[in-house]
Amino acid sequence: MGQVRQNEQSGGRRLRPGGLLRRTRAARLVAAGLTAAALLSGCALGTESGSGGPGAAGQAGPAPETKAQRLAKKQAAIAAATRRWGLAQVPLTAPAPPDAKPTLSTRDGFEVEGQEDLPHVFTTVPVKERVVFLTIDDGAEKDPEFLRMMKELDIPYSAFLSDYLVSEDYDYFRTMQKQGAALHNHTLDHPYLPGLSYEEQRHQICGMQDIIEKQYGKRPRLFRPPYGNYNQDTLKAAKSCGIEAVPLWNAEAFTDRVDYREWDRDLHPGDIVLTHFRGAGEWDGTMVDMVRQAMKVITSKGYAVARLEDYV
């Protein structure tokens, strides 16, 4: 119809009646021919591609990557990052997390009175897989190279933050969160909690809950008391603030070594590894050096680093 309308326009020229009739007949013949050609073209395309859409034949996009291809690409990227960051070995890949999280209990000797009604305190997650969990405390050092390293190596970790240090640069930890790290509670000011009243402890814990929720959108489920020190009031206050569990640690990583809590001086399945946001001012090295040392020990002992929140 569009072509018919176009032919009905005179373009400002006066046509003789006979000429108009001849041109109208010619236009009809042209339109009929174009319509037939379009129908034949559509049939041909539909036969070849099955879609009937113009240009569909022979224009299929590249096949999507398979799961195996995506995994191979990721492993190649991590291997390249391992060389770039100077790790001794490529970090081992953690197994898929369990469908149901392990049942937690408070470690023997770590209980307080009424412990059965309070958040559990533990140093190791009860698992059989050779995985450990990397946790980092405080928030003093804010090294951008550390963020880049952990992202490129795809090493999971959890941060336990104190506001008097984090408040210097909330955005640093916001970037950390966007990269996949979970942010948890380590009090407002990092005090020795057993020396405070119940209300003072509750202020330290609930106040940090409020700040993490305001800054990062979610109230933490996990809490680590400063220095690992707590009493019954600490756990009561933590529970009242929404805390569900209190992971401590079974090993601690530095830039030059890893220290252990147990008599055998070794890692065990499910161990929680502690380190800190520290730099050259307090360590003989950087956070990048700490990760390099920690991963050297963890990987050489046949362990992978898993995400704590998948198990707790």
RADA-V263103 format. One record per helix or strand of 3 or more residues. SS is the DSSP state (a for helix, b for strand). FROM is the first residue (numbers start at 1). TO is the last residue. If there is no record, write none. Layout:
ss->SS from->FROM to->TO
ss->SS from->FROM to->TO
This chain:
ss->a from->2 to->8
ss->a from->17 to->49
ss->a from->67 to->84
ss->a from->115 to->117
ss->b from->120 to->122
ss->b from->131 to->138
ss->a from->144 to->153
ss->b from->158 to->161
ss->a from->163 to->166
ss->a from->170 to->178
ss->b from->182 to->185
ss->a from->193 to->195
ss->a from->198 to->216
ss->a from->226 to->228
ss->a from->232 to->240
ss->b from->245 to->247
ss->b from->251 to->253
ss->b from->258 to->260
ss->b from->271 to->276
ss->a from->287 to->300
ss->b from->304 to->306
ss->a from->308 to->310
